[in-house]
């Protein structure tokens, strides 16, 4: 990757697309972080997907263009945003996330310096204190907590920017789990990379989690893990055909190793019993999805 220079910053017209369902508590901050970019966006579009808490009005007051949708899924709402957007870059931002002011500036420089970079992701930070928020953060975002800049195979749509010409006719699955991985692989298709830039920070203010909601979320993440491994040639695909390997908790040890490398050794020790419980939920969700798939095919 060539050195970046703001002196020759290209004119990237980024359409920021924010899917939202009952996100009145956080969507204004997401919109404001998009509008406050050092490299201003071409437009900020909030796709209000059947909210009943006034999310659309909150987003309008914050300065967004609000589009109503009945997609009933994060993936479907992003597809509505793609259809609506007129920019030459598609910047996806979740309604419960705030991104640092250098986001679109860094993206523009990456796009200009390397045509093989088809998308740019960033370092994910946890914005919600509390045990279950930390557990969810480590179990699901450890790959993007910290690290050196470099290529990645995928990135969550929490805050990621794609070249519009690279996206072409690729669209998200009409779902709220696993749709970002499928979309990334469809765009990249062995012809480019997602570039991880830790100089950009995404702070995730996800929903307040208690024990039951944390368990349910990990179940859903396990189900998403199964379906993405069925559909895509991703690491861990062997688990689809050899689920007994889950008994060795491969993902948990990977998470713990990443936590140690990122300087969270103390957290790895103190949260270990709860990390195991979360991983058990993920495994259960994986096995339930596998059982459902085998039952539907019999």
LOFI-769086 format. One record per residue (C-alpha): residue in three letters; x, y, z negated. Coordinates in nm, 3 decimals, decimal comma. Each point is the difference from the previous one (the first is absolute). Example, Ala and Ser with C-alpha at 12.3 -4.5 7.8 and 13.67 -1.06 7.14 Angstrom:
% LOFI-769086
+---------+---------+---------+---------+
: residuo :    east :   north :      up :
+---------+---------+---------+---------+
:     ALA :   1,230 :  -0,450 :  -0,780 :
:     SER :   0,137 :   0,344 :   0,066 :
+---------+---------+---------+---------+
//
This chain:
% LOFI-769086
+---------+---------+---------+---------+
: residuo :    east :   north :      up :
+---------+---------+---------+---------+
:     UNK :   0,000 :   0,000 :   0,000 :
:     UNK :   0,147 :   0,334 :   0,105 :
:     UNK :   0,036 :   0,285 :  -0,248 :
:     UNK :  -0,315 :   0,207 :  -0,043 :
:     UNK :  -0,005 :   0,375 :   0,042 :
:     UNK :  -0,292 :   0,232 :  -0,070 :
:     UNK :   0,154 :   0,257 :   0,238 :
:     UNK :  -0,118 :  -0,201 :   0,301 :
:     UNK :  -0,328 :  -0,122 :  -0,145 :
:     UNK :  -0,230 :  -0,118 :   0,282 :
:     UNK :  -0,360 :   0,115 :   0,026 :
:     UNK :  -0,187 :  -0,313 :  -0,112 :
:     UNK :  -0,375 :   0,058 :  -0,018 :
:     UNK :  -0,103 :  -0,233 :  -0,282 :
:     UNK :  -0,363 :  -0,083 :  -0,066 :
:     UNK :  -0,032 :  -0,097 :  -0,367 :
:     UNK :  -0,274 :  -0,262 :  -0,042 :
:     UNK :  -0,135 :  -0,061 :  -0,352 :
:     UNK :  -0,260 :  -0,278 :  -0,042 :
:     UNK :  -0,218 :   0,062 :  -0,305 :
:     UNK :  -0,271 :  -0,189 :  -0,185 :
:     UNK :  -0,103 :   0,152 :  -0,333 :
:     UNK :   0,333 :   0,174 :  -0,042 :
:     UNK :  -0,125 :   0,334 :  -0,135 :
:     UNK :   0,242 :  -0,023 :  -0,293 :
:     UNK :   0,313 :  -0,007 :   0,219 :
:     UNK :  -0,078 :   0,098 :   0,361 :
:     UNK :   0,051 :   0,376 :  -0,050 :
:     UNK :   0,357 :  -0,057 :  -0,118 :
:     UNK :   0,066 :  -0,226 :   0,300 :
:     UNK :  -0,132 :   0,266 :   0,239 :
:     UNK :   0,196 :   0,279 :  -0,167 :
:     UNK :   0,325 :  -0,201 :   0,017 :
:     UNK :  -0,058 :  -0,049 :   0,375 :
:     UNK :  -0,073 :   0,369 :   0,060 :
:     UNK :   0,303 :   0,111 :  -0,205 :
:     UNK :   0,254 :  -0,175 :   0,224 :
:     UNK :   0,314 :   0,191 :   0,097 :
:     UNK :  -0,077 :  -0,117 :   0,356 :
:     UNK :  -0,374 :   0,079 :   0,016 :
:     UNK :  -0,240 :  -0,267 :   0,129 :
:     UNK :  -0,197 :   0,047 :   0,319 :
:     UNK :  -0,317 :  -0,092 :  -0,191 :
:     UNK :  -0,112 :  -0,175 :  -0,320 :
:     UNK :  -0,294 :  -0,235 :   0,049 :
:     UNK :  -0,183 :  -0,163 :  -0,290 :
:     UNK :  -0,216 :  -0,292 :   0,110 :
:     UNK :  -0,275 :  -0,018 :  -0,262 :
:     UNK :  -0,113 :  -0,362 :  -0,001 :
:     UNK :  -0,341 :   0,007 :  -0,166 :
:     UNK :   0,109 :   0,174 :  -0,320 :
:     UNK :  -0,265 :   0,067 :  -0,264 :
:     UNK :   0,211 :   0,223 :  -0,227 :
:     UNK :   0,028 :   0,310 :   0,217 :
:     UNK :   0,343 :  -0,089 :   0,139 :
:     UNK :  -0,076 :   0,170 :   0,331 :
:     UNK :  -0,083 :   0,334 :  -0,161 :
:     UNK :   0,311 :  -0,019 :  -0,218 :
:     UNK :   0,216 :  -0,067 :   0,306 :
:     UNK :  -0,156 :   0,289 :   0,196 :
:     UNK :   0,063 :   0,245 :  -0,283 :
:     UNK :   0,363 :  -0,117 :  -0,005 :
:     UNK :   0,033 :   0,088 :   0,369 :
:     UNK :  -0,057 :  -0,327 :   0,188 :
:     UNK :  -0,209 :  -0,072 :   0,306 :
:     UNK :  -0,247 :  -0,262 :  -0,124 :
:     UNK :  -0,140 :  -0,270 :   0,229 :
:     UNK :  -0,279 :  -0,226 :  -0,120 :
:     UNK :   0,037 :  -0,373 :   0,049 :
:     UNK :  -0,193 :  -0,319 :  -0,070 :
:     UNK :   0,295 :  -0,233 :   0,053 :
:     UNK :  -0,011 :  -0,124 :  -0,362 :
:     UNK :   0,369 :  -0,089 :   0,000 :
:     UNK :   0,335 :   0,179 :  -0,014 :
:     UNK :   0,106 :  -0,149 :   0,333 :
:     UNK :  -0,323 :   0,099 :   0,171 :
:     UNK :   0,024 :   0,354 :  -0,134 :
:     UNK :   0,354 :   0,036 :   0,132 :
:     UNK :  -0,125 :  -0,112 :   0,340 :
:     UNK :  -0,258 :   0,278 :  -0,012 :
:     UNK :   0,283 :   0,238 :  -0,085 :
:     UNK :   0,209 :  -0,120 :   0,295 :
:     UNK :  -0,295 :   0,060 :   0,234 :
:     UNK :  -0,052 :   0,349 :  -0,143 :
:     UNK :   0,363 :   0,113 :  -0,017 :
:     UNK :   0,165 :   0,206 :   0,275 :
:     UNK :   0,360 :   0,007 :  -0,123 :
:     UNK :   0,296 :  -0,184 :   0,151 :
:     UNK :   0,083 :  -0,161 :  -0,336 :
:     UNK :  -0,246 :  -0,184 :  -0,226 :
:     UNK :   0,080 :   0,064 :  -0,366 :
:     UNK :  -0,200 :  -0,229 :  -0,226 :
:     UNK :  -0,040 :   0,110 :  -0,362 :
:     UNK :  -0,213 :  -0,170 :  -0,266 :
:     UNK :  -0,245 :   0,217 :  -0,190 :
:     UNK :   0,164 :  -0,094 :  -0,331 :
:     UNK :   0,353 :   0,091 :   0,106 :
:     UNK :   0,205 :   0,320 :   0,007 :
:     UNK :   0,302 :   0,032 :   0,226 :
:     UNK :   0,306 :   0,219 :  -0,041 :
:     UNK :   0,022 :   0,326 :   0,195 :
:     UNK :   0,276 :  -0,130 :   0,232 :
:     UNK :  -0,211 :  -0,289 :   0,136 :
:     UNK :  -0,086 :   0,120 :   0,349 :
:     UNK :   0,329 :   0,187 :   0,039 :
:     UNK :   0,200 :  -0,317 :  -0,066 :
:     UNK :  -0,228 :  -0,200 :   0,230 :
:     UNK :   0,050 :   0,247 :   0,284 :
:     UNK :   0,378 :  -0,021 :  -0,037 :
:     UNK :  -0,004 :  -0,381 :  -0,003 :
:     UNK :  -0,220 :  -0,013 :   0,308 :
:     UNK :   0,229 :   0,243 :   0,181 :
:     UNK :   0,324 :  -0,177 :  -0,093 :
:     UNK :  -0,097 :  -0,358 :   0,090 :
:     UNK :  -0,267 :  -0,109 :   0,252 :
:     UNK :   0,007 :  -0,348 :  -0,157 :
:     UNK :  -0,158 :   0,138 :  -0,315 :
:     UNK :  -0,372 :  -0,043 :   0,064 :
:     UNK :  -0,112 :   0,079 :  -0,355 :
:     UNK :   0,140 :   0,148 :  -0,321 :
:     UNK :  -0,079 :  -0,108 :  -0,357 :
:     UNK :   0,125 :   0,129 :  -0,334 :
:     UNK :   0,083 :  -0,078 :  -0,361 :
:     UNK :  -0,309 :  -0,084 :  -0,205 :
:     UNK :  -0,025 :   0,134 :  -0,355 :
:     UNK :  -0,260 :  -0,088 :  -0,262 :
:     UNK :  -0,208 :   0,300 :  -0,104 :
:     UNK :  -0,229 :  -0,176 :  -0,245 :
:     UNK :   0,130 :  -0,079 :  -0,351 :
:     UNK :  -0,107 :  -0,311 :  -0,188 :
:     UNK :   0,087 :  -0,367 :  -0,011 :
:     UNK :  -0,232 :  -0,124 :   0,274 :
:     UNK :   0,090 :   0,281 :   0,237 :
:     UNK :   0,369 :  -0,084 :  -0,046 :
:     UNK :  -0,066 :  -0,368 :   0,053 :
:     UNK :  -0,191 :   0,066 :   0,322 :
:     UNK :   0,277 :   0,233 :   0,118 :
:     UNK :   0,278 :  -0,252 :  -0,056 :
:     UNK :  -0,190 :  -0,300 :   0,138 :
:     UNK :  -0,119 :   0,170 :   0,317 :
:     UNK :   0,248 :   0,277 :   0,084 :
:     UNK :   0,339 :  -0,125 :  -0,123 :
:     UNK :   0,131 :  -0,019 :   0,358 :
:     UNK :  -0,031 :   0,376 :   0,038 :
:     UNK :   0,085 :   0,129 :  -0,350 :
:     UNK :   0,358 :   0,093 :   0,082 :
:     UNK :   0,274 :  -0,102 :   0,236 :
:     UNK :   0,218 :   0,112 :   0,284 :
:     UNK :  -0,145 :   0,148 :   0,319 :
:     UNK :  -0,052 :  -0,258 :   0,270 :
:     UNK :  -0,242 :  -0,199 :   0,214 :
:     UNK :  -0,296 :  -0,189 :  -0,144 :
:     UNK :  -0,242 :  -0,242 :   0,164 :
:     UNK :  -0,307 :   0,166 :  -0,148 :
:     UNK :  -0,111 :   0,273 :  -0,238 :
:     UNK :  -0,323 :   0,069 :  -0,192 :
:     UNK :  -0,228 :   0,263 :   0,148 :
:     UNK :   0,017 :   0,183 :  -0,334 :
:     UNK :   0,207 :   0,258 :   0,192 :
:     UNK :   0,153 :  -0,101 :   0,332 :
:     UNK :   0,031 :   0,177 :   0,335 :
:     UNK :  -0,016 :  -0,171 :   0,342 :
:     UNK :   0,081 :   0,135 :   0,343 :
:     UNK :  -0,335 :   0,019 :   0,177 :
:     UNK :   0,137 :  -0,134 :   0,329 :
:     UNK :   0,135 :  -0,303 :  -0,189 :
:     UNK :  -0,340 :  -0,071 :  -0,155 :
:     UNK :  -0,172 :  -0,008 :   0,339 :
:     UNK :  -0,306 :  -0,226 :  -0,024 :
:     UNK :   0,104 :  -0,169 :  -0,325 :
:     UNK :  -0,261 :   0,042 :  -0,272 :
:     UNK :  -0,042 :  -0,097 :  -0,363 :
:     UNK :  -0,192 :  -0,305 :  -0,109 :
:     UNK :  -0,341 :   0,098 :  -0,136 :
:     UNK :   0,112 :  -0,086 :  -0,354 :
:     UNK :   0,146 :   0,154 :  -0,315 :
:     UNK :   0,269 :  -0,260 :  -0,072 :
:     UNK :   0,286 :  -0,101 :   0,229 :
:     UNK :  -0,109 :   0,232 :   0,279 :
:     UNK :   0,314 :   0,215 :  -0,025 :
:     UNK :   0,238 :  -0,294 :   0,053 :
:     UNK :  -0,194 :  -0,126 :   0,301 :
:     UNK :  -0,007 :   0,350 :   0,149 :
:     UNK :   0,375 :   0,051 :  -0,049 :
:     UNK :   0,087 :  -0,328 :   0,165 :
:     UNK :  -0,234 :   0,076 :   0,288 :
:     UNK :   0,166 :   0,337 :   0,062 :
:     UNK :   0,358 :  -0,118 :  -0,040 :
:     UNK :  -0,032 :  -0,326 :   0,198 :
:     UNK :   0,380 :  -0,050 :  -0,001 :
:     UNK :   0,061 :   0,331 :   0,179 :
:     UNK :   0,073 :   0,235 :  -0,288 :
:     UNK :   0,014 :   0,045 :  -0,376 :
:     UNK :  -0,160 :   0,170 :  -0,296 :
:     UNK :   0,274 :   0,216 :  -0,152 :
:     UNK :   0,012 :   0,017 :  -0,381 :
:     UNK :   0,103 :   0,346 :  -0,119 :
:     UNK :   0,043 :   0,020 :  -0,381 :
:     UNK :   0,045 :   0,378 :   0,026 :
:     UNK :  -0,380 :   0,018 :   0,045 :
:     UNK :  -0,207 :  -0,084 :  -0,307 :
:     UNK :  -0,357 :  -0,130 :  -0,008 :
:     UNK :  -0,158 :   0,022 :  -0,345 :
:     UNK :  -0,289 :  -0,243 :  -0,036 :
:     UNK :  -0,281 :   0,103 :  -0,237 :
:     UNK :  -0,199 :  -0,319 :   0,042 :
:     UNK :  -0,318 :  -0,088 :  -0,185 :
:     UNK :   0,012 :  -0,040 :  -0,377 :
:     UNK :   0,055 :  -0,370 :  -0,062 :
:     UNK :  -0,101 :  -0,207 :  -0,301 :
:     UNK :   0,055 :  -0,372 :  -0,047 :
:     UNK :  -0,302 :  -0,123 :   0,206 :
:     UNK :   0,054 :   0,247 :   0,287 :
:     UNK :   0,372 :  -0,076 :   0,006 :
:     UNK :  -0,074 :  -0,373 :   0,023 :
:     UNK :  -0,254 :   0,053 :   0,280 :
:     UNK :   0,242 :   0,216 :   0,195 :
:     UNK :   0,274 :  -0,263 :  -0,017 :
:     UNK :  -0,250 :  -0,266 :   0,113 :
:     UNK :  -0,076 :   0,215 :   0,304 :
:     UNK :   0,369 :   0,055 :   0,065 :
:     UNK :   0,054 :  -0,376 :  -0,007 :
:     UNK :  -0,280 :  -0,048 :   0,253 :
:     UNK :   0,155 :   0,269 :   0,221 :
:     UNK :   0,336 :  -0,175 :  -0,029 :
:     UNK :  -0,153 :  -0,321 :   0,131 :
:     UNK :  -0,174 :   0,160 :   0,299 :
:     UNK :   0,301 :   0,208 :   0,107 :
:     UNK :   0,219 :  -0,312 :  -0,010 :
:     UNK :  -0,254 :  -0,192 :   0,208 :
:     UNK :  -0,023 :   0,273 :   0,262 :
:     UNK :   0,361 :   0,120 :   0,005 :
:     UNK :   0,348 :  -0,149 :  -0,004 :
:     UNK :   0,091 :   0,159 :  -0,334 :
:     UNK :   0,235 :  -0,113 :  -0,280 :
:     UNK :  -0,186 :  -0,252 :  -0,216 :
:     UNK :  -0,199 :  -0,150 :   0,284 :
:     UNK :   0,119 :  -0,346 :  -0,108 :
:     UNK :  -0,229 :   0,040 :  -0,303 :
:     UNK :  -0,303 :  -0,040 :   0,226 :
:     UNK :   0,102 :  -0,359 :   0,074 :
:     UNK :   0,191 :  -0,075 :  -0,322 :
:     UNK :  -0,194 :   0,177 :  -0,278 :
:     UNK :   0,168 :  -0,213 :  -0,268 :
:     UNK :   0,298 :   0,237 :   0,038 :
:     UNK :  -0,210 :   0,263 :  -0,176 :
:     UNK :   0,061 :  -0,193 :  -0,322 :
:     UNK :   0,357 :   0,136 :   0,011 :
:     UNK :  -0,133 :   0,360 :  -0,005 :
:     UNK :   0,217 :   0,119 :   0,293 :
:     UNK :  -0,155 :   0,346 :   0,017 :
:     UNK :   0,040 :   0,061 :  -0,374 :
:     UNK :   0,375 :  -0,065 :   0,009 :
:     UNK :   0,033 :   0,230 :   0,299 :
:     UNK :  -0,187 :   0,275 :  -0,187 :
:     UNK :   0,219 :  -0,044 :  -0,309 :
:     UNK :   0,317 :   0,018 :   0,210 :
:     UNK :  -0,119 :   0,322 :   0,163 :
:     UNK :  -0,090 :   0,148 :  -0,338 :
:     UNK :   0,349 :  -0,072 :  -0,132 :
:     UNK :   0,166 :   0,149 :   0,309 :
:     UNK :  -0,218 :   0,311 :  -0,032 :
:     UNK :   0,097 :   0,051 :  -0,365 :
:     UNK :  -0,316 :  -0,140 :  -0,160 :
:     UNK :   0,166 :  -0,284 :  -0,193 :
:     UNK :  -0,166 :   0,102 :  -0,327 :
:     UNK :  -0,343 :   0,005 :   0,168 :
:     UNK :   0,069 :  -0,341 :   0,155 :
:     UNK :   0,058 :  -0,142 :  -0,348 :
:     UNK :  -0,284 :   0,169 :  -0,187 :
:     UNK :  -0,260 :  -0,050 :   0,274 :
:     UNK :   0,104 :  -0,356 :   0,086 :
:     UNK :  -0,302 :  -0,183 :  -0,156 :
:     UNK :  -0,245 :   0,232 :   0,178 :
:     UNK :   0,191 :  -0,020 :   0,327 :
:     UNK :  -0,038 :  -0,380 :  -0,023 :
:     UNK :  -0,375 :   0,042 :  -0,059 :
:     UNK :  -0,030 :   0,229 :   0,302 :
:     UNK :   0,192 :  -0,246 :   0,212 :
:     UNK :  -0,231 :  -0,282 :  -0,114 :
:     UNK :  -0,293 :   0,210 :   0,125 :
:     UNK :   0,173 :   0,055 :   0,334 :
:     UNK :   0,063 :  -0,372 :   0,035 :
:     UNK :  -0,360 :  -0,078 :  -0,086 :
:     UNK :  -0,123 :   0,245 :   0,263 :
:     UNK :   0,235 :  -0,154 :   0,257 :
:     UNK :  -0,128 :  -0,351 :  -0,073 :
:     UNK :  -0,364 :   0,111 :   0,003 :
:     UNK :   0,046 :   0,161 :   0,342 :
:     UNK :   0,174 :  -0,314 :   0,127 :
:     UNK :  -0,283 :  -0,219 :  -0,133 :
:     UNK :  -0,265 :   0,223 :   0,159 :
:     UNK :   0,183 :  -0,012 :   0,335 :
:     UNK :   0,033 :  -0,377 :  -0,006 :
:     UNK :  -0,366 :  -0,036 :  -0,096 :
:     UNK :  -0,116 :   0,220 :   0,288 :
:     UNK :   0,210 :  -0,201 :   0,245 :
:     UNK :  -0,126 :  -0,339 :  -0,115 :
+---------+---------+---------+---------+
//
